[in-house]
Amino acid sequence: MKPFAPIGRSTMTLLAHIGRLSVFTGTALAAIVAPPIYWRLIGQQIMRIGYYSLPVVGLTAFFTGGALALQIYLGGNRYGAEAIVPQIVVLGITRELGPVIAGLMVAGRVAAAIAAEIGTMKVTEQIDALTTLATNPIKYLVVPRLIAAVLCMPVLVGIADSIGVFGGYVVATQSLGFSGGIYLKNTVDFATQQDIVSGLIKAAAFGFIIALMGCYNGFNSKGGAQGVGNATTAAVVSSSILILAANYLLTTLLFSK
């Protein structure tokens, strides 16, 4: 049975991680509805997660929209369907690329920062000090970040959608010869409320995943500076994978017939 031992150990380790994450998630959700609410900390995290992420999200969305318009034009040109560029750009940005690209960018920036900050507090025993002072560390450290991320991500994705569509507009009108008025009319006529709302729902879910994985890996870091570095890497990787998995599941739920 020795060849099967590594498989068993890996399976047990995975199940243990899932169990710890489930307990951590349940504890955090219960703490959200329990008093007190640290409004000042929530405001600080909204600035850190939302406002300071605007530049990277905006730039990424602009170039993604431009590249998407160019690729759709080149592909449609083979079949004489170049006119579909504005429709496909707005559909792809609002449904998929806007939420996913913004989520991955924020995950790389925010999940790493959260894991590093909380991980440093963990290894330097600052979290134990909070417990000694009768302050719930989950309520004080995790809940403000979860609330801020869930609130900020739909706003960021809404801005990313607008900038991404504008990037496609710039490329289409300046490089591909499209009429600006016709491009905008086709974009507005084709976009539906379901397309926009589905992207915002995904954004809220992605924000929860980003903050949760950053906090979870930070709380479970150990081993000094190396442990904090490992926690930071794990937070970015796990949140990115979960964002892509959640995107597939939410797409299936929101657009299933």
C-alpha positions in Angstrom: 0.0 0.0 0.0 3.0 2.3 0.1 2.5 3.8 -3.4 -1.0 5.0 -2.2 0.3 6.7 1.0 1.2 10.0 -0.7 -2.2 10.2 -2.3 -3.8 9.6 1.1 -1.7 12.2 2.8 -2.5 14.8 0.1 -6.2 14.0 0.3 -6.2 14.4 4.1 -4.2 17.6 3.9 -6.7 19.0 1.3 -9.7 18.0 3.5 -8.1 19.6 6.5 -7.5 22.9 4.6 -11.1 22.8 3.4 -12.4 22.2 7.0 -10.3 25.0 8.4 -11.4 27.4 5.7 -15.1 26.5 6.2 -14.8 27.1 9.9 -13.0 30.4 9.3 -15.6 31.5 6.8 -18.5 30.6 9.1 -16.9 32.5 12.0 -16.3 35.5 9.8 -19.9 35.6 8.5 -21.3 35.3 12.0 -19.1 38.1 13.2 -20.4 40.4 10.4 -23.9 40.5 12.0 -22.6 40.8 15.6 -21.9 44.1 17.2 -19.9 46.2 17.4 -19.3 47.5 13.8 -15.9 49.3 13.3 -17.0 51.9 10.8 -13.7 53.7 10.9 -11.8 50.6 10.0 -14.3 49.8 7.2 -13.7 53.3 5.8 -10.0 52.8 5.9 -10.2 49.5 4.1 -12.6 51.0 1.4 -9.8 53.5 0.7 -7.1 50.8 0.5 -9.0 48.2 -1.4 -11.2 50.4 -3.6 -9.7 53.9 -4.2 -6.0 52.8 -4.4 -6.9 50.0 -6.8 -8.5 52.3 -9.4 -5.3 53.1 -11.4 -4.3 49.4 -12.0 -7.9 48.4 -12.7 -8.5 51.3 -15.1 -5.3 50.8 -17.1 -5.9 47.1 -17.4 -9.5 47.5 -18.5 -8.6 50.1 -21.1 -6.0 48.0 -22.8 -8.1 44.8 -22.5 -11.0 46.5 -24.2 -8.7 47.8 -27.0 -7.1 44.4 -27.6 -10.5 42.7 -27.5 -11.9 45.1 -30.2 -8.8 44.5 -32.4 -9.0 40.7 -32.1 -12.8 40.6 -32.8 -12.3 42.8 -35.9 -9.5 40.6 -37.2 -11.6 37.5 -36.6 -14.8 38.9 -38.0 -12.9 40.2 -41.0 -12.5 36.6 -42.3 -16.3 36.2 -42.6 -17.3 39.8 -43.4 -18.7 40.4 -39.9 -16.6 43.4 -38.8 -19.7 45.2 -37.8 -20.2 43.0 -34.7 -17.2 44.6 -32.9 -19.1 46.9 -30.6 -21.7 44.3 -29.6 -19.1 41.6 -28.7 -16.9 44.1 -26.9 -19.6 45.3 -24.6 -20.8 41.7 -24.1 -17.4 40.4 -23.3 -16.4 43.2 -21.0 -19.6 43.4 -18.9 -20.2 39.7 -18.6 -16.7 38.2 -18.3 -13.5 40.3 -18.8 -14.5 43.3 -16.7 -15.2 41.3 -13.5 -12.5 38.7 -14.0 -9.7 41.0 -15.0 -10.6 43.5 -12.2 -10.8 40.6 -9.7 -7.4 39.2 -10.7 -5.8 42.6 -10.5 -7.3 43.4 -7.1 -6.4 39.9 -5.9 -2.7 40.4 -6.9 -2.7 43.7 -5.1 -5.1 43.4 -2.1 -5.0 39.7 -1.2 -1.2 39.9 -0.9 -1.3 43.1 1.2 -3.9 41.6 3.5 -2.1 38.4 4.0 1.2 40.2 4.6 -0.3 42.6 7.1 -2.2 40.0 9.1 0.6 37.4 8.8 3.0 39.9 10.3 0.6 40.5 13.1 0.3 36.8 13.6 4.0 35.9 13.8 4.7 39.0 16.1 1.8 37.9 18.4 -0.2 41.1 17.9 -3.3 39.0 17.3 -2.8 37.3 20.6 -2.5 40.8 22.2 -5.9 41.7 20.7 -7.4 38.6 22.3 -5.8 39.6 25.6 -7.4 43.0 25.4 -10.8 41.4 24.9 -11.0 42.3 21.3 -12.2 39.7 18.8 -9.5 39.5 16.1 -12.0 38.2 13.5 -14.3 41.1 14.2 -11.5 43.6 14.3 -9.3 42.5 11.4 -11.4 40.3 9.1 -14.9 41.8 9.0 -13.9 45.3 7.9 -11.9 43.9 5.1 -14.7 41.6 4.0 -17.3 44.3 4.0 -15.0 46.8 2.2 -14.1 44.3 -0.5 -17.7 43.3 -1.1 -18.7 47.0 -1.4 -15.8 48.1 -3.5 -15.5 45.4 -6.1 -18.9 46.2 -7.8 -17.9 49.8 -8.0 -14.4 48.9 -9.4 -16.0 46.6 -12.0 -18.5 49.2 -13.0 -15.7 51.6 -13.7 -13.6 48.9 -15.4 -16.6 48.1 -17.7 -16.9 51.7 -18.7 -13.2 52.1 -19.3 -13.0 48.8 -21.1 -15.8 49.7 -23.5 -14.1 53.1 -24.0 -10.8 51.4 -24.9 -12.6 49.3 -27.5 -14.3 52.6 -28.8 -10.9 54.3 -29.1 -9.3 51.4 -31.0 -12.3 51.0 -33.3 -12.7 54.6 -34.2 -9.0 55.6 -34.4 -7.5 52.4 -35.9 -10.3 50.4 -37.5 -12.3 53.1 -39.2 -15.6 52.8 -37.3 -18.0 55.7 -37.0 -18.0 56.9 -33.4 -21.8 57.6 -33.3 -22.7 54.2 -34.9 -20.3 52.4 -32.5 -21.9 54.0 -29.5 -25.4 53.4 -30.7 -24.7 49.7 -31.3 -23.1 49.4 -27.9 -26.0 51.0 -26.1 -28.6 49.0 -28.1 -27.0 45.7 -27.5 -26.1 46.0 -23.8 -28.8 44.6 -21.5 -29.5 45.1 -17.8 -28.8 41.4 -17.2 -25.3 41.7 -18.7 -24.4 44.6 -16.4 -26.0 43.2 -13.3 -24.4 39.7 -13.7 -21.0 41.3 -13.8 -21.7 43.3 -10.6 -22.9 40.1 -8.9 -19.7 38.4 -9.9 -17.7 41.4 -8.6 -19.2 41.2 -5.1 -18.5 37.4 -5.0 -14.9 38.0 -6.1 -14.4 40.7 -3.5 -15.5 38.3 -0.8 -13.1 35.7 -2.1 -10.2 38.1 -2.2 -10.6 39.4 1.3 -11.4 36.0 2.7 -8.3 34.3 1.2 -6.1 37.1 2.3 -7.3 37.0 5.8 -7.3 33.2 6.0 -3.8 32.8 4.8 -2.6 35.6 7.0 -4.2 34.1 10.1 -2.6 30.7 9.4 0.9 32.0 8.6 3.7 30.8 10.9 7.5 30.6 10.8 8.6 34.2 10.8 9.3 36.1 7.6 9.4 33.0 5.4 6.0 32.0 6.7 4.6 35.5 5.9 6.0 35.3 2.4 4.4 31.8 1.9 1.1 33.1 3.2 1.2 36.1 0.8 1.9 33.8 -2.2 -0.8 31.3 -1.1 -3.3 34.2 -0.8 -2.7 35.4 -4.3 -2.7 32.0 -5.9 -5.7 30.6 -4.0 -7.8 33.8 -4.6 -7.0 33.8 -8.3 -8.0 30.1 -8.7 -11.2 30.6 -6.8 -12.1 33.7 -8.8 -11.8 31.7 -12.0 -13.8 28.8 -10.6 -16.4 31.0 -9.1 -16.7 32.9 -12.5 -17.6 29.6 -14.2 -20.1 28.6 -11.6 -21.8 32.0 -11.5 -21.9 32.1 -15.3 -23.6 28.8 -15.3 -26.1 29.9 -12.7 -26.8 33.4 -14.2 -27.1 32.4 -17.8 -28.4 28.9 -17.7 -31.6 28.4 -19.7 
